[in-house]
Amino acid sequence: MGRQGNSEISGSRPTGSGSGQPQRKAGRPPLTAVYRRRRLFVGVLLLLVLAVAAGGFAAVSGALGGGGQADAGAPAGESAPEAKGNTAGSAAPTPAATAGRGCDPNRVSVTAATDQPIYAAGENPMLSLSVTNGNKVPCEVNMGTSQMEFLIISGSDRIFSSRDCQAESADLLKTIAPGKTETANFPWPRNRSVPGCVAIEAVPGAGGTYVFTARLGNALSPKAVFQLN
């Protein structure tokens, strides 16, 4: 898998006459304002994941230009529906924050999935982080945004992390019934990010293969592979 992201979000910058310095096109907001809005957007989006999770199932609308539908969700105490697209295979080591009498942390697993294996141009992937309790007793797991990370790479190229522009984070302790699953969904708007939310205009390239990994606490899920067209 090669490095992606040669295209740009806002196009090339014209060179101003006389000064010899690059100038932004008239009418465009300064980069600092653009990335302030992006940071705020990602922070609000992750807090929305947290807020909906409090109802028993985390689901976020995919209407970020891709036109996707939000998951219908499931009532508290019921397992989450299976992902329709590419699902990671085996379970990962347990998250660190688990508790409960008789709860074996080694039987609490984290998986990653996408709603489709291939996405058309302009279609935003829905990334899912799922936690399954394989115990015979309920287990308490911290599924707050303080524990979550949605990470995308392509080969050795780090494309995106939900932590890069996350404005705030919070804890959310969820009691997962035996054999049940709690899921948090994140609609990725096909953008790049870097630590510190530094301004970056390059976008992921079309035709590439990408790897999504979900992290909860110290637990890293198996890989979920998808393609962008």
Secondary structure, 3 states (H helix, E strand, C coil): CCCCCCCECCCCCCECCCCCCECCCCCCCCHHHHHHHHHHHHHHHHHHHHHHHCCCCCCCCCCCCCCCCCCCCCCCCCCCCCCCCCECCCCCCCCCCEECCCCCHHHEEEEEEECCCEECCCCCCEEEEEEEECCCCCEEEECCCCCEEEEEEECCEEEEECCCCCCCCCCCEEEECCCCEEEEEEECCCCCCCCCCCCCCECCCCCCEEEEEEEECCEECCCEEEEEC
